[in-house]
Amino acid sequence: QVRLAESGGGLVQAGGSLRLACEVSGISGSIHAMSWYRQNPGNQREEVARITEEGHTRYVNSVKGRFTISSDFAKSSVYLQMAALKPEDTAVYYCYSMVAEFGGLQEYWGQGTQVTVAK
């Protein structure tokens, strides 16, 4: 059974930092890319940052210069270092993994971890 285990969410004051971590287990193929998404009630899920197996990264404009995505593909893990947090960063953050297996690309999601940034 595929599992994406997220950790690191919580409550922080504006201007503070948090580090999210996600470890993927139970897959039978190789990971092509991993991402962090976030979502608030009533809003669409938004991709915050992505990293590929080649190490290429991309960020949504609102977090550029504040968030850093990193990974250890050998450990099937991805991290999101968040700094200078703002109240508008408050959301449930989801780990996402794109895996090459079963002759195609499979997508897996974590359960989500709450990040709350207080004013």
KAWO-V125882 format. One record per backbone hydrogen bond with DSSP energy under -1.0 kcal/mol. CO is the residue of the C=O (numbers start at 1). NH is the residue of the N-H. Records with the same first field share a line. If there is no record, write none. Layout:
CO: NH  NH
This chain:
3: 25
5: 23
7: 21
10: 116
12: 118
13: 16
16: 85
18: 82
20: 80
21: 7
22: 78
23: 5
25: 3
30: 100
32: 53
33: 98
34: 51
35: 96
36: 48  49
37: 94
38: 46
39: 92
40: 43
46: 38
48: 60
49: 36
50: 58
51: 34
52: 55
56: 52
58: 50
60: 63
63: 66  67
66: 83
68: 81
70: 79
72: 75  77
76: 24
77: 72
78: 22
79: 70
80: 20
81: 68
82: 18
85: 15
86: 89
87: 90
91: 115
92: 39
93: 113
94: 37
95: 110
96: 35
97: 108
98: 32  33
99: 106
100: 30
101: 104
104: 101
106: 99
108: 97
113: 93
114: 10
115: 91
116: 12
118: 14
